[in-house]
Structures are given as C-alpha cells and as structure tokens.
Amino acid sequence: QVQLVESGGGLVQAGGSLRLSCAASGSIFSMNAMGWYRQAPGKQRELVARIVSGGSTNYADSVKGRFTISRDNAKNTVYLQMNSLKPDDTAVYYCNTASAYSPSMPWGQGTQVTVSS
C-alpha cells in the first residue's frame, strides 16, 4: 500500500525557516516527479514545488527564491527547505506525485506550517 508521510512542520516567526520531509513507500517515488502542495484555510490546494527524478525543479512564483525542493531517491524521501517564511505561507503542506503537475496518490495527513507575524 502506498503511503505518504509528511513531517517537519511547526510554528515559526516570519523570516524563519523550516525543513519538511516526506517519506513515500512503494515504487511510486522512483517513477514519478514529486511535489509539495499546500492548502491554506479557505483556499484550494496548490502545487508549490516540483522535482523530477533527474533533479530538475519548478516552483510557484509565490515561493520562488525562498523554497528549495530536493529528493533522496535511495531513501524514497522528498524534502522542502523553506526560508524567509511569511505569514502567507501558513498552510497544511502535503507531498504527492506531480508528474503531470497534479497528484495521483491518496493524500497523507499533511504537516501544519504556521508562520506568525
């Protein structure tokens, strides 16, 4: 059974940093681009960062230059380094596949990121 387990969220002041991790079980990791998505209260879930198996990355304009996505294929883990955090980054963060810039696996529980001003 494929599982996605996110961790690393928390409460941080504006300007601070957090590093999120997502462990994926099964074989999906090596075959797919992976992405970090987020959903803020009252808003739709959005893709903020994507990385393909070869390492190329894409970012939403809102996080470009502040967030860095990376992956460890040997550990089936994808990371999101978030720097210069803003209150607008407050959301539940999820990882999932992103081969067509959209998810294809059941969602995990996500990890809450709260940025205080």
Secondary structure, DSSP 8 states (H G I E B T S, - for coil): ---EEEE--EEEETT--EEEEEEE-TTHHHHS-EEEEEE-TTS--EEEEEE-TTS-EEE-TTTTTTEEEEEETTTTEEEEEE-S--GGG-EEEEEEE-TTSS--S-----EEEEEE-
